[in-house]
Amino acid sequence: MLHGNGYYRAGHLRSGRPRRRRGAPYGQQVQERPSAPPCTEYDKAYFEAYAHIGIHEEMIKDHVRTTTYRAAIMQYQDSIVGKVVMDVGCGTGILAIFCALAGARRVYAVDASEIAFQASEIVRSNNLSDKIVVLHGRVEDINIEEMVDVIISEWMGYLLLYESMLPSIIFARDKWLKPDGLILPSHATLYMAPITHNDRYRDSIDFWRNVYGIDMSAMLPLAKQCAFEEPCVETITGENVLTWPSPVVRVDCYAVMAEELESVTSKYRFTSMMQARLHGFAFWFDVEFDGPRNVSSTEHLLLPETSSWDATSHTYNSSKKRTKSTETIVLSTAPEDAPTHWQQTLIYFYDPIEVRKDQCIEGSITLSQSKENARFLNIRLEYSSGGRTFVKETVMR
């Protein structure tokens, strides 16, 4: 239903038409009827947070993020001209507008936050109401009367999976995307690496050892807890990183299923390239804007055991090389690349570990959706070095 201010409220779910599941033989159709998960109080609070201008200002001012998305839209302009696009979590509508300017016939801009009201005004101010339909509601609850050719979304959170927005993209893909449709971005890889960060530890912890000549060492346990109990979002440099990074998980947005994201466990093994104090691990991600490809069901979500990592060239090699007509556009949040609003996510130890050059650092990392709130991320980090084994458990809220 169209309301007087130009936005649409979510309607009843459309049943959808049968679609061939990617990876299923041609001629074999699977009836896709994804059911909408309930909207919890946590979800409502999450959407309410995105009604504030500050978060949208931060994202739009992230030059790397915004210009990379625009470049990807222009690279795939031939797949957008005259086609139907869905922007999931549209915010102010900037990506929807980019798609409309690239020639899309229709863009459905979907957002459950009240920022949708401003998005509708922005669309009207730019004379694009004939192309862009702003839908206020969850993508799981909206009603449209046609399938879409392209899904675009900026769904990535800290540690890639924080906020758990990717399941909404999967829902939209299974319900609305045409076979062989385009998803932007198409693939995502989360990386980790051990880090040293003496300045951070000195500023947050060692400071209490001598405060204007007063011994405040009694504050150290509390200082460590307050500074390092939860993951920290900070910017580091390549000088903080002790080894080449290792992939934690690689996600294929064309094939991954929501249940595969509920818990991800990955093993790692590093060899320190220098003697230093090991203060914790850093995490960052890359996303790729690549075209559709047929994959087998075992390649929805790749872990290091089923992939290869070329530490020399610092590049990821999939077990099946993708065919690309043009160079793939990549949005990177790595320490050596231009900074983004995601920065890097750091999990610090309460006490650093001394490591020697060529010393092995190994263990496992588990990322799982919180039972309390699926948008939170439970983290279990096991690490061993120099004959000692440690475990750190934390939650990213």
Buried (B, 14 or more C-beta within 10 A) or exposed (E): EEEEEBBBBBBEBBEBEEBBBBBEEEEEEEEBEBEBBEBEEBBEEBBEEBBEEEBBEEBBEBEBBBEBBBBBBEBBBEBBEEBBBBBBBBBBBBBBBBBBBBBBEBBBBBBBBBBBBBBBBBBBEBEBEEBBBBBBBBBBBBBBEEBBBBBBBBBBBBBBBBBBBBBBBBBBBBBBBBEBBBBBBBBBBBBBBBBBBEEBBEEBBEBBEEEEEEEEEEBBEEBBEEBBEBBBBBEBEEEBBBBBBBBBBBBBBBBBEBEBBEEBBBBBEBBBEEEBBBBBBBBBBBBBBBBBBEBEEEBBBBBBEEBEBEEEEEEBEBEEEBEEEEEBBBBBBBBEBEBBBBBBBBBBBBEBBEBEEEBEBBBBBBBBBBEEBBBBBBBBBBBBBEEEEBEBEBBBE
